[in-house]
């Protein structure tokens, strides 16, 4: 089993999420888990993330 699946399962357990009672889970808990999933996918380069101000990966402005 891959690292991402293990990590997400651990996070779901930590948040108290269970597929049998997912419809009863608090919306903020589900949103927290969804944000965790998206953040991990961005970190793996599988989704585009927000560009950070001052990121070294972007070319510097010629005005500096």
WOGI-V49771 format. One record per backbone hydrogen bond with DSSP energy under -0.5 kcal/mol. NH is the residue of the N-H (numbers start at 0). CO is the residue of the C=O. If there is no record, write none. Layout:
BEGIN
nh = [NH/NH]
co = [CO/CO]
END
This chain:
BEGIN
nh = [5/6/7/8/9/10/11/12/13/14/15/15/16/20/21/23/24/28/29/30/31/32/33/34/35/36/37/38/39/40/41/42/43/44/45/46/54/57/63]
co = [1/2/3/4/5/6/7/8/9/10/11/12/11/17/18/20/21/25/25/26/27/28/29/30/31/32/33/34/35/36/37/38/39/41/40/40/51/54/60]
END
